[in-house]
Amino acid sequence: MAKSYKLIIIGTGTAAMVAAMRVRAAGWSVAVIDFRPFGGTCALRGCDPKKMLVGGASAADHARRMRGKGIVGEIDLDWADLIKFKRSFTDPVPEKHEHRYAEKGIDTFHGKARFTGPKTLELNGQVLEGEHILIAAGAEPNRLGIPGEEHLITNEGFLNLEALPERIVLVGGGYIAAEFSHVAARAGAKVTILQHGERMLKHFEPELVDWLMAKFEEIGIDVRTGATVEAIDRIETGYRVTASGEGGDLSLEADLVVHSAGRSPALGDLDLDAAGVEHENGRLKLNCFLQSTSNPVVYAAGDAAQKGPPLTPVSSHDAKVVVANLLEGNHAEPDYTGVPSVAFTIPPIAAVGLTEAEAKQQGLRFRVNCQKASDWFTARQTAEPVYGFKVLVEEGSERIIGAHLVGPHADQMINLFTLAIRHGLTAPQLKSTMFAYPTGASDVGYMVG
């Protein structure tokens, strides 16, 4: 006999936790399912553990930049200790999550769930029935369809390395490649990035990426753009990665090859067709309420929905939208205005709002303030020459419509521009604000022109 719940959630990441706690507080019976340790990508396999590694690498990098400016001696990263520090955070997470669910009276299930009908799921031989079902299963690495793909390790594998290999090749040139390469290179590895496109970090403004690429070169990261990986072979000394491009074929040997070529919703094992849940090209078909267009029982949130950027704050936002619609009927729609994005390179690069190209496509009238600011106090005080900005201000309204930063504190400063874009603040309002000085925020008034 099937066990019935008001809401069944597939996944235990940010969206799942937010939704489960809110509907349970409203008196609903809730079950959560995951075949992996509870906690989701961000807490266990993504942003949080990655940022802990970045923190160590950033501290060492700052000390090295300050050598001869008051700092003496050699600064080295101990990879094993860095991973141990990371695990001090990640290891307790699954138990804490399970305990929190148990405290709230939420049933937990371990195993791979698959649909057997419009509102039924099966896992480990047990059938669960949900009046509503939320797919919050996150994302997984894209299939590349190349020989030797099985030799790639994922972001999870990299974050759990007991020792750092000497030669690392990263396949892809997005967030994962940029962030992992900056950590690994500073920890002493020889790192090569093979990027199919003409430049890395294509979601960020070209000028700022160009400024950041100087840092890749400085720390010895070999970036090959226009390089399409054709095969990965196991050899006696590790792996051979074969790629092709405009410059001809190339062959590299590596001790480790990392998948950094994007992620897609983790839907493959769910048997969506059995539930009548329409999907296309690996994505769910959802309406504006984050509800399946073909099965009203099913909703989705976060990376599984991919209606907004694949970021943790979006997962939380989506979950709140879904809960509002479950409890009060469909009326709430997600609002992705002003969602900031950061690549935690060293220094970081960040963006919020429109790019210059997007603003032109929309026919907006705007001015651009763009400058490399290596001589500003923020850059000089941290001995970091990679510092610059590009800010878009709408003519007439003076609203901030886009902000793009690279350099020290960019990951924090972008939140001020996020606040401005989300709430319609203007350039004059930012210029008239008295920020603490000297801080990165005190540069904002100069950035808006």
C-alpha positions as CSV (number, residue, x, y, z in Angstrom):
1,M,0.0,0.0,0.0
2,A,1.3,3.5,-0.9
3,K,2.2,5.9,1.9
4,S,0.5,9.2,1.3
5,Y,1.7,12.8,1.9
6,K,0.4,16.2,1.2
7,L,3.8,17.1,-0.4
8,I,6.7,14.9,-1.5
9,I,10.0,16.6,-2.3
10,I,12.7,15.0,-4.5
11,G,16.0,16.4,-3.4
12,T,17.4,17.8,-0.1
13,G,19.2,21.0,-1.2
14,T,18.3,24.6,-0.6
15,A,15.0,24.6,-2.4
16,A,13.9,21.4,-0.7
17,M,14.8,22.6,2.8
18,V,13.0,25.9,2.4
19,A,9.9,24.3,0.9
20,A,9.7,21.5,3.4
21,M,10.0,23.7,6.4
22,R,7.4,26.2,5.2
23,V,4.7,23.7,4.2
24,R,5.3,21.7,7.3
25,A,4.8,24.8,9.4
26,A,1.4,25.1,7.7
27,G,0.5,21.7,9.0
28,W,1.1,19.6,5.8
29,S,2.5,16.1,5.9
30,V,5.8,16.1,4.1
31,A,8.4,13.6,2.9
32,V,11.8,14.3,1.4
33,I,13.8,11.9,-0.8
34,D,17.5,11.8,-1.8
35,F,19.8,9.1,-3.0
36,R,22.8,11.1,-1.8
37,P,23.7,12.5,1.6
38,F,21.2,15.1,2.7
39,G,22.2,18.7,2.1
40,G,22.3,19.2,-1.7
41,T,24.9,20.6,-4.0
42,C,25.6,24.0,-2.4
43,A,26.3,22.8,1.1
44,L,28.2,19.6,0.2
45,R,29.5,19.7,-3.4
46,G,29.4,23.3,-4.6
47,C,29.5,26.8,-3.4
48,D,30.2,26.4,0.4
49,P,33.0,23.9,0.3
50,K,34.5,25.6,-2.8
51,K,34.5,28.9,-1.0
52,M,36.4,27.3,1.9
53,L,39.1,26.2,-0.5
54,V,39.1,29.6,-2.1
55,G,39.5,31.2,1.3
56,G,42.7,29.4,2.0
57,A,44.1,30.1,-1.5
58,S,43.1,33.8,-1.2
59,A,44.8,34.2,2.1
60,A,48.0,32.7,0.8
61,D,47.8,34.8,-2.4
62,H,47.3,38.0,-0.4
63,A,50.3,37.2,1.8
64,R,52.4,36.6,-1.3
65,R,51.3,39.9,-2.9
66,M,52.3,41.7,0.3
67,R,55.8,40.2,0.3
68,G,58.2,43.1,0.3
69,K,55.5,45.3,1.7
70,G,55.8,44.3,5.3
71,I,55.3,40.5,4.9
72,V,58.4,38.2,4.9
73,G,58.9,34.5,4.5
74,E,57.5,31.8,2.2
75,I,53.8,31.2,2.1
76,D,52.6,27.7,1.1
77,L,49.3,25.9,0.9
78,D,48.9,22.5,2.5
79,W,46.3,20.8,0.4
80,A,45.5,18.0,3.0
81,D,45.0,20.6,5.7
82,L,42.8,22.7,3.4
83,I,40.6,19.7,2.6
84,K,40.4,18.8,6.3
85,F,39.3,22.4,7.0
86,K,36.6,22.0,4.3
87,R,35.4,18.8,5.8
88,S,35.0,20.3,9.2
89,F,32.1,22.1,7.5
90,T,30.7,19.5,5.1
91,D,31.0,16.3,7.1
92,P,28.4,17.3,9.8
93,V,25.9,18.6,7.2
94,P,23.9,15.5,6.3
95,E,23.3,14.5,9.9
96,K,22.2,18.0,10.8
97,H,19.8,18.1,7.9
98,E,18.3,14.7,8.9
99,H,18.0,15.8,12.5
100,R,16.3,19.0,11.5
101,Y,13.7,17.2,9.3
102,A,13.1,14.7,12.1
103,E,12.5,17.5,14.6
104,K,9.8,19.0,12.4
105,G,8.1,15.6,11.8
106,I,9.2,15.4,8.2
107,D,9.7,11.8,6.9
108,T,13.0,11.1,5.2
109,F,13.7,8.5,2.5
110,H,17.0,7.4,1.0
111,G,17.1,6.1,-2.5
112,K,16.5,6.9,-6.2
113,A,12.9,7.9,-6.7
114,R,11.1,7.4,-10.0
115,F,7.6,8.2,-11.0
116,T,5.1,5.3,-11.5
117,G,2.1,7.5,-12.2
118,P,0.9,11.1,-12.1
119,K,1.2,11.3,-8.3
120,T,3.1,8.2,-7.3
121,L,6.8,7.5,-6.8
122,E,8.7,4.3,-6.1
123,L,12.0,3.9,-4.3
124,N,13.5,0.8,-2.9
125,G,10.3,-1.2,-3.6
126,Q,8.2,1.3,-1.6
127,V,5.4,3.4,-3.2
128,L,4.8,7.0,-2.0
129,E,1.8,9.0,-3.1
130,G,1.8,12.8,-3.1
131,E,-1.1,15.2,-3.4
132,H,1.7,17.5,-4.6
133,I,5.3,16.7,-5.7
134,L,8.1,19.1,-5.9
135,I,11.1,18.3,-8.0
136,A,14.2,19.9,-6.4
137,A,16.8,17.4,-7.5
138,G,19.4,19.9,-8.5
139,A,21.7,19.6,-11.5
140,E,24.4,17.2,-12.7
141,P,27.4,17.5,-15.1
142,N,26.5,17.6,-18.8
143,R,27.1,14.5,-20.9
144,L,29.9,15.3,-23.3
145,G,29.6,12.3,-25.6
146,I,33.3,11.8,-26.1
147,P,35.4,8.6,-25.8
148,G,36.9,8.3,-22.3
149,E,34.3,10.5,-20.7
150,E,34.2,8.1,-17.8
151,H,37.7,9.2,-16.8
152,L,36.5,12.8,-15.9
153,I,36.0,13.6,-12.3
154,T,33.3,16.1,-11.3
155,N,33.3,19.1,-9.0
156,E,32.5,16.7,-6.2
157,G,35.5,14.6,-6.9
158,F,37.8,17.6,-7.0
159,L,36.5,18.9,-3.7
160,N,37.3,15.5,-2.1
161,L,40.8,15.0,-3.4
162,E,43.1,13.7,-0.6
163,A,46.1,15.0,-2.5
164,L,46.5,17.5,-5.3
165,P,47.9,16.0,-8.5
166,E,50.7,17.8,-10.3
167,R,49.1,18.1,-13.7
168,I,45.4,19.0,-14.0
169,V,43.4,19.6,-17.2
170,L,39.9,21.2,-16.9
171,V,37.5,20.6,-19.7
172,G,35.3,23.7,-20.1
173,G,35.8,27.4,-19.3
174,G,33.0,28.5,-17.0
175,Y,32.7,29.1,-13.3
176,I,34.0,25.7,-12.2
177,A,37.1,25.8,-14.4
178,A,37.9,29.4,-13.4
179,E,37.5,28.8,-9.7
180,F,39.2,25.4,-9.4
181,S,42.1,26.5,-11.6
182,H,42.8,29.5,-9.3
183,V,42.9,27.3,-6.2
184,A,44.9,24.4,-7.8
185,A,47.5,26.7,-9.4
186,R,48.1,28.5,-6.2
187,A,48.5,25.2,-4.4
188,G,51.3,24.3,-6.8
189,A,49.6,22.3,-9.6
190,K,50.3,22.8,-13.3
191,V,46.8,23.6,-14.7
192,T,45.5,23.7,-18.3
193,I,42.0,24.8,-19.3
194,L,40.5,23.6,-22.6
195,Q,37.6,25.9,-23.5
196,H,35.6,25.2,-26.7
197,G,34.5,28.9,-27.0
198,E,36.5,31.9,-28.0
199,R,36.8,33.1,-24.4
200,M,36.3,32.0,-20.8
201,L,33.5,33.1,-18.5
202,K,31.2,34.1,-21.3
203,H,28.5,35.3,-18.9
204,F,30.7,38.2,-17.8
205,E,31.6,41.4,-19.7
206,P,34.6,40.9,-22.2
207,E,36.6,43.8,-20.9
208,L,36.6,42.5,-17.3
209,V,37.3,39.0,-18.3
210,D,40.3,40.3,-20.3
211,W,41.6,42.1,-17.2
212,L,41.2,38.9,-15.1
213,M,43.0,36.8,-17.7
214,A,46.2,38.6,-16.8
215,K,45.9,36.9,-13.4
216,F,45.5,33.5,-15.0
217,E,48.7,34.1,-16.9
218,E,50.5,35.5,-13.9
219,I,49.9,32.3,-11.8
220,G,50.7,30.0,-14.6
221,I,47.3,28.7,-15.8
222,D,47.5,27.7,-19.4
223,V,44.2,28.7,-21.0
224,R,43.5,27.2,-24.5
225,T,40.4,28.7,-26.1
226,G,38.8,27.4,-29.3
227,A,39.9,23.9,-28.1
228,T,37.3,21.1,-28.5
229,V,38.2,18.0,-26.5
230,E,37.8,14.9,-28.7
231,A,38.9,12.0,-26.4
232,I,40.4,11.1,-23.0
233,D,42.6,8.0,-22.8
234,R,44.1,6.2,-19.8
235,I,47.8,5.8,-20.2
236,E,50.6,4.5,-18.0
237,T,51.5,7.9,-16.6
238,G,47.9,9.2,-16.2
239,Y,45.7,10.4,-19.0
240,R,46.1,11.8,-22.5
241,V,43.6,14.5,-23.5
242,T,43.2,15.0,-27.2
243,A,41.6,18.2,-28.5
244,S,41.2,20.0,-31.8
245,G,40.9,23.7,-32.7
246,E,41.8,26.4,-35.2
247,G,45.4,26.1,-34.2
248,G,45.4,22.4,-35.0
249,D,45.3,19.2,-32.9
250,L,46.8,19.1,-29.5
251,S,47.6,16.3,-27.0
252,L,48.2,16.9,-23.3
253,E,49.1,14.5,-20.5
254,A,47.5,14.9,-17.1
255,D,47.2,13.2,-13.8
256,L,43.7,14.4,-13.4
257,V,41.0,15.6,-15.9
258,V,38.1,17.6,-14.4
259,H,34.6,18.1,-15.9
260,S,33.9,21.8,-16.0
261,A,31.7,22.0,-19.1
262,G,28.4,22.9,-17.6
263,R,25.5,21.3,-15.7
264,S,21.9,20.4,-16.6
265,P,18.8,19.5,-14.5
266,A,19.1,16.1,-12.8
267,L,16.0,14.5,-14.3
268,G,17.2,11.4,-16.1
269,D,16.3,8.8,-13.5
270,L,12.9,10.2,-12.6
271,D,10.9,8.6,-15.5
272,L,9.0,11.8,-16.1
273,D,7.0,10.2,-18.9
274,A,5.4,7.8,-16.4
275,A,4.0,10.8,-14.6
276,G,2.9,12.6,-17.8
277,V,5.4,15.4,-17.0
278,E,6.4,17.1,-20.3
279,H,10.0,17.9,-20.9
280,E,12.2,18.9,-23.8
281,N,15.9,19.0,-24.3
282,G,16.5,17.9,-20.8
283,R,14.3,20.6,-19.2
284,L,10.9,20.6,-17.6
285,K,8.1,22.4,-19.3
286,L,6.8,24.7,-16.6
287,N,4.3,27.6,-16.5
288,C,4.9,30.9,-14.8
289,F,4.0,29.4,-11.4
290,L,6.8,26.8,-11.6
291,Q,4.2,24.1,-12.2
292,S,4.4,21.4,-14.8
293,T,2.4,22.4,-17.9
294,S,1.1,18.8,-18.3
295,N,0.7,17.5,-14.7
296,P,-0.6,20.0,-12.1
297,V,0.5,17.9,-9.2
298,V,4.2,18.5,-10.1
299,Y,6.2,21.7,-9.4
300,A,9.9,22.4,-9.7
301,A,12.4,24.7,-8.1
302,G,16.0,25.7,-8.3
303,D,18.5,24.0,-10.7
304,A,15.9,21.4,-11.6
305,A,13.5,24.1,-12.8
306,Q,16.2,26.3,-14.4
307,K,13.8,29.2,-14.9
308,G,16.3,31.5,-13.3
309,P,20.1,31.5,-13.0
310,P,21.4,28.3,-11.4
311,L,22.3,29.9,-8.1
312,T,21.5,29.2,-4.5
313,P,19.5,32.4,-3.8
314,V,17.4,31.5,-6.8
315,S,16.7,28.1,-5.4
316,S,15.5,29.6,-2.2
317,H,13.4,32.2,-4.1
318,D,11.8,29.5,-6.3
319,A,10.9,27.4,-3.2
320,K,9.1,30.4,-1.6
321,V,7.2,30.9,-4.8
322,V,6.1,27.3,-5.0
323,V,5.1,27.2,-1.4
324,A,3.0,30.4,-1.8
325,N,1.2,28.7,-4.8
326,L,0.7,25.4,-2.9
327,L,-0.7,27.1,0.2
328,E,-2.8,29.8,-1.5
329,G,-3.4,28.7,-5.0
330,N,-1.4,29.7,-8.1
331,H,-0.7,33.4,-8.0
332,A,3.0,33.9,-7.2
333,E,5.6,34.1,-10.0
334,P,9.4,34.2,-9.6
335,D,11.1,37.6,-10.0
336,Y,14.7,37.3,-11.1
337,T,15.3,41.0,-11.4
338,G,18.8,41.8,-10.1
339,V,20.2,38.4,-9.4
340,P,23.9,38.7,-8.8
341,S,26.5,36.2,-10.0
342,V,30.0,35.8,-8.9
343,A,32.9,33.6,-10.0
344,F,35.2,33.2,-7.0
345,T,38.5,33.5,-8.8
346,I,41.2,35.4,-7.0
347,P,40.3,38.2,-7.3
348,P,36.6,37.6,-7.9
349,I,34.6,38.7,-10.9
350,A,30.9,39.7,-10.4
351,A,27.9,40.9,-12.3
352,V,24.3,41.9,-11.8
353,G,21.7,43.2,-14.2
354,L,22.1,43.7,-17.9
355,T,25.3,43.4,-20.0
356,E,26.0,46.2,-22.5
357,A,25.0,43.9,-25.3
358,E,21.7,43.1,-23.6
359,A,20.9,46.7,-22.9
360,K,21.5,47.6,-26.6
361,Q,19.3,44.7,-27.7
362,Q,16.5,46.1,-25.6
363,G,16.8,49.5,-27.2
364,L,17.6,51.2,-23.9
365,R,19.4,54.6,-23.8
366,F,22.2,54.4,-21.3
367,R,25.7,55.5,-20.5
368,V,28.6,53.3,-19.7
369,N,31.2,54.0,-17.0
370,C,34.0,51.5,-17.6
371,Q,37.5,51.8,-16.2
372,K,40.4,49.6,-15.1
373,A,41.2,51.1,-11.7
374,S,44.6,49.5,-10.7
375,D,45.7,52.9,-9.3
376,W,42.7,53.3,-6.9
377,F,43.3,52.8,-3.2
378,T,41.3,49.6,-3.1
379,A,43.7,48.0,-5.5
380,R,46.9,49.4,-4.1
381,Q,46.0,48.7,-0.5
382,T,45.6,45.0,-1.3
383,A,48.5,45.0,-3.8
384,E,46.1,43.6,-6.4
385,P,46.4,45.3,-9.8
386,V,43.4,43.5,-11.3
387,Y,40.6,45.9,-10.4
388,G,38.0,47.5,-12.6
389,F,34.3,48.1,-13.3
390,K,31.7,48.6,-15.9
391,V,28.4,50.2,-14.8
392,L,25.4,50.9,-17.0
393,V,23.1,53.9,-16.1
394,E,19.9,54.5,-17.9
395,E,19.5,58.0,-19.4
396,G,16.7,60.0,-18.0
397,S,15.7,57.8,-15.1
398,E,19.3,57.5,-13.9
399,R,18.5,53.9,-12.7
400,I,21.4,51.4,-12.5
401,I,20.6,48.7,-15.1
402,G,23.8,46.7,-15.0
403,A,27.0,46.5,-12.9
404,H,30.1,44.4,-13.5
405,L,33.1,44.3,-11.2
406,V,36.4,42.5,-11.0
407,G,39.0,42.8,-8.2
408,P,39.2,42.9,-4.4
409,H,35.9,42.8,-2.7
410,A,33.9,42.5,-5.9
411,D,31.9,39.6,-4.4
412,Q,30.7,41.9,-1.7
413,M,30.4,45.2,-3.6
414,I,28.1,43.6,-6.2
415,N,25.4,43.3,-3.5
416,L,25.1,47.1,-3.3
417,F,24.4,47.2,-7.0
418,T,22.0,44.3,-6.6
419,L,20.1,46.3,-4.0
420,A,20.0,49.3,-6.4
421,I,18.8,47.3,-9.4
422,R,16.2,45.3,-7.4
423,H,14.7,48.3,-5.8
424,G,15.2,50.9,-8.6
425,L,17.8,53.1,-6.9
426,T,19.5,55.7,-9.0
427,A,23.1,56.8,-9.6
428,P,22.5,60.1,-7.7
429,Q,21.2,58.2,-4.8
430,L,24.2,55.9,-4.7
431,K,26.6,58.9,-5.1
432,S,24.9,60.7,-2.2
433,T,25.2,57.7,0.1
434,M,28.0,58.0,2.8
435,F,29.8,54.6,2.8
436,A,32.4,53.8,5.4
437,Y,35.8,54.8,4.2
438,P,38.2,53.4,3.1
439,T,36.3,50.3,2.0
440,G,35.4,48.8,-1.4
441,A,31.9,50.3,-1.0
442,S,33.3,53.8,-0.9
443,D,34.3,53.3,-4.5
444,V,30.7,52.9,-5.6
445,G,30.0,56.6,-6.0
446,Y,32.9,57.0,-8.4
447,M,31.8,53.9,-10.4
448,V,28.4,55.3,-11.3
449,G,29.9,58.4,-12.8
